[in-house]
């Protein structure tokens, strides 16, 4: 740890937007602890996330997870200088648990409290791995709930949303296709593994919003609903004929289509905006085909690719602590204690501030 980092504020980060309860401690760009408790097994039998189950799991897991993080960092709770929590986007009940805990801790410790953006945290966590960000870069966030392309000039103060998904997010599409192929939940990892033994050119699946007229209106937006429907039709065709579905080939062709769209549109944005660095984050950034295709095509285009290790791709406390550390360093105004969670928190809002009359209306 550098001398500047050793004197930086100790930030406690709390993540509870979906089914992971994450608590981490960061000082500067130095990650001291990162502990995550997942309720995924509780949801698997339902074939998807059950909000009430997730909320209860956060309530049960938060205390032990916090204690484990403090022990791992070898610090006391009283050493914490600021508390950051994911205030949105996410599941309302899950967000409420984390925000309530963060407010209580900050109030009890008499330290600043920051309600930060979960999606931007997926980008921020890369700074703990690969160091400070350049002055301008693109952030591609791909997960079960989000497919967003961001232009970042300052991770703490200046984020512009260039594009988003119109329907299913990339990870969500993988879960649904996994279900079509008879694979266990969550579908993403299972489809990824199945695809490794298949032919990515076996089926010519569509690339959503990639035709010339679509690119004019939605140059950076994504749509995977049509692709999912195309997969369903192929699977139904095999089943109607009484033939075995070629799971590996379908998975590989589907994976190729998703990765191709994500990489192509991101490279297009790099060229138009004159950006030479891309940071990829979110649970779907663990996908092997996305990683390999991005590495290949970004290198060919002379664009630096930064993707954190897989352990930081899924929801975790480190991403919130990293973003919290950045907003503290930037001198951002702390969030007031009367903020509420925002399940649809806009990606241009890094830190949640006071609720205005206009916003309530």
C-alpha positions as semicolon CSV with decimal commas, in nm:
position;residue;x (nm);y (nm);z (nm)
1;X;0,000;0,000;0,000
2;X;0,137;0,342;-0,094
3;X;0,174;0,618;0,164
4;X;-0,108;0,813;-0,002
5;X;-0,337;0,513;0,016
6;X;-0,241;0,437;0,376
7;X;-0,373;0,781;0,474
8;X;-0,687;0,761;0,258
9;X;-1,027;0,723;0,426
10;X;-1,140;0,371;0,509
11;X;-1,465;0,313;0,320
12;X;-1,714;0,040;0,403
13;X;-1,914;-0,077;0,101
14;X;-2,247;-0,264;0,119
15;X;-2,412;-0,446;-0,172
16;X;-2,763;-0,593;-0,149
17;X;-2,933;-0,525;-0,483
18;X;-3,035;-0,883;-0,564
19;X;-2,928;-1,216;-0,417
20;X;-2,574;-1,141;-0,295
21;X;-2,503;-0,978;0,039
22;X;-2,163;-0,814;-0,001
23;X;-1,951;-0,619;0,246
24;X;-1,606;-0,484;0,165
25;X;-1,351;-0,239;0,300
26;X;-1,137;-0,021;0,075
27;X;-0,869;0,237;0,151
28;X;-0,784;0,439;-0,157
29;X;-0,743;0,175;-0,428
30;X;-0,643;-0,092;-0,179
31;X;-0,899;-0,365;-0,112
32;X;-0,865;-0,481;0,248
33;X;-1,160;-0,718;0,265
34;X;-1,437;-0,851;0,043
35;X;-1,692;-1,098;0,179
36;X;-2,005;-1,218;-0,002
37;X;-2,295;-1,434;0,108
38;X;-2,520;-1,563;-0,171
39;X;-2,880;-1,684;-0,154
40;X;-2,865;-1,833;-0,506
41;X;-2,936;-2,185;-0,382
42;X;-3,257;-2,060;-0,221
43;X;-3,380;-1,935;-0,559
44;X;-3,266;-2,221;-0,781
45;X;-3,569;-2,438;-0,711
46;X;-3,794;-2,156;-0,831
47;X;-3,600;-2,108;-1,154
48;X;-3,534;-1,741;-1,079
49;X;-3,492;-1,477;-0,812
50;X;-3,779;-1,449;-0,561
51;X;-3,765;-1,093;-0,418
52;X;-3,907;-1,178;-0,076
53;X;-3,668;-1,469;-0,033
54;X;-3,377;-1,243;-0,130
55;X;-3,478;-0,974;0,120
56;X;-3,501;-1,218;0,407
57;X;-3,166;-1,369;0,314
58;X;-3,003;-1,024;0,330
59;X;-3,145;-0,968;0,678
60;X;-3,000;-1,298;0,798
61;X;-2,664;-1,263;0,626
62;X;-2,573;-0,900;0,685
63;X;-2,445;-0,922;1,043
64;X;-2,220;-1,225;0,991
65;X;-2,093;-1,086;0,658
66;X;-2,001;-0,753;0,817
67;X;-1,820;-0,928;1,103
68;X;-1,628;-1,147;0,857
69;X;-1,520;-0,845;0,651
70;X;-1,395;-0,654;0,955
71;X;-1,201;-0,960;1,069
72;X;-1,053;-1,012;0,724
73;X;-0,938;-0,649;0,707
74;X;-0,814;-0,663;1,066
75;X;-0,991;-0,338;1,155
76;X;-1,257;-0,230;1,401
77;X;-1,592;-0,089;1,299
78;X;-1,489;0,235;1,469
79;X;-1,203;0,268;1,216
80;X;-1,448;0,323;0,928
81;X;-1,445;0,677;0,786
82;X;-1,739;0,654;0,544
83;X;-2,017;0,412;0,449
84;X;-2,128;0,353;0,089
85;X;-2,424;0,139;-0,013
86;X;-2,590;0,044;-0,339
87;X;-2,910;0,252;-0,337
88;X;-3,022;0,140;-0,685
89;X;-3,095;0,002;-0,935
90;X;-3,210;-0,334;-0,802
91;X;-3,486;-0,517;-0,618
92;X;-3,670;-0,277;-0,389
93;X;-3,683;-0,505;-0,085
94;X;-3,321;-0,608;-0,116
95;X;-3,205;-0,249;-0,162
96;X;-3,404;-0,141;0,144
97;X;-3,220;-0,387;0,367
98;X;-2,876;-0,265;0,262
99;X;-2,965;0,104;0,274
100;X;-3,122;0,072;0,620
101;X;-2,811;-0,105;0,748
102;X;-2,581;0,157;0,593
103;X;-2,777;0,445;0,743
104;X;-2,771;0,285;1,086
105;X;-2,396;0,222;1,070
106;X;-2,311;0,570;0,941
107;X;-2,536;0,737;1,197
108;X;-2,395;0,529;1,480
109;X;-2,036;0,593;1,373
110;X;-2,105;0,960;1,290
111;X;-1,944;0,926;0,946
112;X;-2,061;1,031;0,597
113;X;-2,315;0,812;0,420
114;X;-2,329;0,767;0,041
115;X;-2,607;0,597;-0,156
116;X;-2,431;0,505;-0,481
117;X;-2,521;0,354;-0,815
118;X;-2,492;-0,024;-0,833
119;X;-2,434;-0,037;-1,211
120;X;-2,154;0,220;-1,203
121;X;-1,999;0,015;-0,923
122;X;-1,953;-0,271;-1,172
123;X;-1,715;-0,040;-1,358
124;X;-1,553;0,117;-1,052
125;X;-1,433;-0,217;-0,912
126;X;-1,181;-0,252;-1,196
127;X;-0,975;0,031;-1,043
128;X;-0,895;-0,200;-0,751
129;X;-0,740;-0,446;-0,996
130;X;-0,589;-0,245;-1,282
131;X;-0,530;0,090;-1,113
132;X;-0,654;0,443;-1,188
133;X;-0,881;0,501;-1,485
134;X;-0,782;0,712;-1,786
135;X;-0,942;1,054;-1,831
136;X;-1,202;0,914;-2,070
137;X;-1,316;0,555;-2,126
138;X;-1,619;0,343;-2,204
139;X;-1,783;0,115;-1,949
140;X;-1,976;-0,185;-2,078
141;X;-2,188;-0,329;-1,798
142;X;-2,348;-0,663;-1,878
143;X;-2,536;-0,863;-1,617
144;X;-2,861;-1,042;-1,544
145;X;-3,046;-0,714;-1,512
146;X;-2,841;-0,463;-1,709
147;X;-2,680;-0,417;-2,050
148;X;-2,550;-0,062;-2,052
149;X;-2,283;0,130;-2,240
150;X;-2,141;0,426;-2,049
151;X;-1,901;0,706;-2,139
152;X;-1,704;0,783;-1,826
153;X;-1,495;1,098;-1,786
154;X;-1,484;1,073;-1,407
155;X;-1,619;0,765;-1,229
156;X;-1,731;0,980;-0,934
157;X;-1,881;1,281;-1,108
158;X;-1,921;1,248;-1,486
159;X;-2,095;0,943;-1,636
160;X;-2,303;0,954;-1,956
161;X;-2,527;0,670;-2,067
162;X;-2,479;0,603;-2,438
163;X;-2,693;0,294;-2,469
164;X;-2,898;0,036;-2,284
165;X;-3,105;-0,274;-2,342
166;X;-3,460;-0,232;-2,471
167;X;-3,577;-0,565;-2,331
168;X;-3,383;-0,861;-2,193
169;X;-3,036;-0,790;-2,058
170;X;-2,759;-1,018;-2,182
171;X;-2,748;-1,227;-1,864
172;X;-3,127;-1,249;-1,853
173;X;-3,134;-1,376;-2,212
174;X;-2,882;-1,644;-2,120
175;X;-3,096;-1,758;-1,828
176;X;-3,402;-1,784;-2,051
177;X;-3,215;-1,969;-2,325
178;X;-3,073;-2,202;-2,061
179;X;-3,430;-2,284;-1,963
180;X;-3,521;-2,351;-2,328
181;X;-3,229;-2,591;-2,354
182;X;-3,321;-2,772;-2,033
183;X;-3,014;-2,650;-1,844
184;X;-3,010;-2,574;-1,468
185;X;-3,061;-2,226;-1,321
186;X;-2,881;-1,990;-1,343
187;X;-2,853;-2,049;-1,716
188;X;-2,555;-1,823;-1,790
189;X;-2,271;-2,046;-1,669
190;X;-2,436;-2,363;-1,802
191;X;-2,495;-2,217;-2,149
192;X;-2,136;-2,092;-2,149
193;X;-2,003;-2,438;-2,068
194;X;-2,230;-2,605;-2,325
195;X;-2,116;-2,359;-2,592
196;X;-1,751;-2,461;-2,561
197;X;-1,828;-2,788;-2,741
198;X;-2,049;-2,637;-3,012
199;X;-2,021;-2,468;-3,351
200;X;-2,081;-2,090;-3,327
201;X;-2,173;-2,083;-3,697
202;X;-2,425;-2,368;-3,682
203;X;-2,722;-2,130;-3,666
204;X;-2,744;-1,779;-3,812
205;X;-2,913;-1,613;-3,516
206;X;-3,007;-1,242;-3,550
207;X;-2,806;-0,951;-3,413
208;X;-3,059;-0,717;-3,255
209;X;-3,067;-0,348;-3,354
210;X;-2,777;-0,399;-3,596
211;X;-2,940;-0,319;-3,930
212;X;-2,847;0,012;-4,092
213;X;-3,174;0,184;-4,007
214;X;-3,158;0,057;-3,648
215;X;-2,803;0,181;-3,606
216;X;-2,909;0,529;-3,710
217;X;-3,171;0,547;-3,436
218;X;-3,011;0,321;-3,175
219;X;-2,635;0,311;-3,240
220;X;-2,547;0,192;-2,889
221;X;-2,865;0,025;-2,766
222;X;-2,917;-0,351;-2,731
223;X;-3,207;-0,589;-2,782
224;X;-3,192;-0,962;-2,714
225;X;-3,562;-1,050;-2,712
226;X;-3,571;-1,130;-3,084
227;X;-3,262;-1,345;-3,048
228;X;-3,421;-1,538;-2,764
229;X;-3,732;-1,594;-2,977
230;X;-3,518;-1,719;-3,266
231;X;-3,354;-1,972;-3,035
232;X;-3,696;-2,084;-2,909
233;X;-3,813;-2,146;-3,266
234;X;-3,506;-2,354;-3,348
235;X;-3,548;-2,562;-3,032
236;X;-3,920;-2,610;-3,099
237;X;-3,843;-2,717;-3,456
238;X;-3,619;-2,999;-3,337
239;X;-3,870;-3,105;-3,073
240;X;-4,163;-3,101;-3,318
241;X;-3,968;-3,329;-3,551
242;X;-3,886;-3,561;-3,264
243;X;-3,515;-3,490;-3,304
244;X;-3,260;-3,433;-3,032
245;X;-3,180;-3,067;-2,981
246;X;-2,811;-2,998;-3,059
247;X;-2,761;-2,813;-2,730
248;X;-2,392;-2,735;-2,781
249;X;-2,442;-2,588;-3,130
250;X;-2,744;-2,382;-3,025
251;X;-2,559;-2,254;-2,718
252;X;-2,248;-2,167;-2,918
253;X;-2,441;-1,987;-3,193
254;X;-2,647;-1,797;-2,938
255;X;-2,337;-1,700;-2,738
256;X;-2,167;-1,580;-3,054
257;X;-2,462;-1,357;-3,144
258;X;-2,473;-1,192;-2,801
259;X;-2,096;-1,136;-2,782
260;X;-2,082;-1,009;-3,140
261;X;-2,345;-0,740;-3,078
262;X;-2,189;-0,625;-2,752
263;X;-1,839;-0,601;-2,895
264;X;-1,941;-0,448;-3,228
265;X;-2,148;-0,170;-3,073
266;X;-1,883;-0,092;-2,813
267;X;-1,614;-0,064;-3,079
268;X;-1,843;0,163;-3,280
269;X;-1,876;0,389;-2,977
270;X;-1,498;0,391;-2,927
271;X;-1,445;0,510;-3,282
272;X;-1,714;0,778;-3,275
273;X;-1,618;0,915;-2,932
274;X;-1,243;0,882;-2,976
275;X;-1,201;0,656;-2,673
276;X;-0,911;0,413;-2,642
277;X;-1,003;0,216;-2,328
278;X;-1,300;-0,007;-2,247
279;X;-1,382;-0,146;-1,902
280;X;-1,621;-0,444;-1,902
281;X;-1,805;-0,538;-1,584
282;X;-2,111;-0,720;-1,452
283;X;-2,195;-1,086;-1,406
284;X;-2,209;-1,161;-1,777
285;X;-1,853;-1,032;-1,823
286;X;-1,752;-1,375;-1,688
287;X;-1,877;-1,526;-2,017
288;X;-1,585;-1,694;-2,192
289;X;-1,690;-1,606;-2,548
290;X;-1,743;-1,239;-2,465
291;X;-1,398;-1,225;-2,307
292;X;-1,222;-1,397;-2,595
293;X;-1,401;-1,207;-2,872
294;X;-1,352;-0,872;-2,698
295;X;-0,981;-0,943;-2,644
296;X;-0,935;-1,040;-3,008
297;X;-1,125;-0,755;-3,171
298;X;-1,025;-0,480;-2,929
299;X;-0,658;-0,565;-2,973
300;X;-0,699;-0,554;-3,349
301;X;-0,860;-0,210;-3,318
302;X;-0,589;-0,080;-3,084
303;X;-0,831;-0,044;-2,791
304;X;-0,722;-0,129;-2,437
305;X;-0,952;-0,383;-2,273
306;X;-0,987;-0,399;-1,896
307;X;-1,194;-0,679;-1,741
308;X;-1,159;-0,761;-1,371
309;X;-1,120;-1,122;-1,254
310;X;-1,437;-1,330;-1,244
311;X;-1,468;-1,296;-0,865
312;X;-1,544;-0,925;-0,918
313;X;-1,790;-0,977;-1,203
314;X;-2,089;-1,086;-0,997
315;X;-2,239;-0,850;-0,737
316;X;-1,998;-0,785;-0,449
317;X;-1,919;-0,534;-0,179
318;X;-1,585;-0,442;-0,337
319;X;-1,754;-0,266;-0,628
320;X;-1,958;-0,047;-0,392
321;X;-1,661;0,025;-0,167
322;X;-1,452;0,116;-0,475
323;X;-1,714;0,360;-0,599
324;X;-1,759;0,493;-0,247
325;X;-1,385;0,550;-0,219
326;X;-1,390;0,740;-0,550
327;X;-1,677;0,970;-0,450
328;X;-1,516;1,038;-0,112
329;X;-1,186;1,127;-0,284
330;X;-1,376;1,355;-0,524
331;X;-1,531;1,543;-0,233
332;X;-1,887;1,449;-0,325
333;X;-2,163;1,569;-0,094
334;X;-2,284;1,283;0,130
335;X;-2,637;1,155;0,084
336;X;-2,894;1,282;0,336
337;X;-3,046;1,028;0,569
338;X;-3,394;1,083;0,427
339;X;-3,314;0,933;0,087
340;X;-3,510;0,631;-0,022
341;X;-3,397;0,349;-0,248
342;X;-3,444;0,387;-0,623
343;X;-3,496;0,058;-0,807
344;X;-3,468;0,250;-1,137
345;X;-3,179;0,478;-1,039
346;X;-3,058;0,652;-1,357
347;X;-2,706;0,573;-1,472
348;X;-2,617;0,941;-1,489
349;X;-2,658;0,960;-1,110
350;X;-2,351;0,836;-0,926
351;X;-2,452;0,944;-0,574
352;X;-2,809;0,980;-0,451
353;X;-2,894;1,324;-0,315
354;X;-3,200;1,485;-0,170
355;X;-3,534;1,395;-0,325
356;X;-3,688;1,697;-0,496
357;X;-4,056;1,780;-0,533
358;X;-4,026;1,725;-0,908
359;X;-3,880;1,378;-0,858
360;X;-4,158;1,282;-0,618
361;X;-4,421;1,407;-0,861
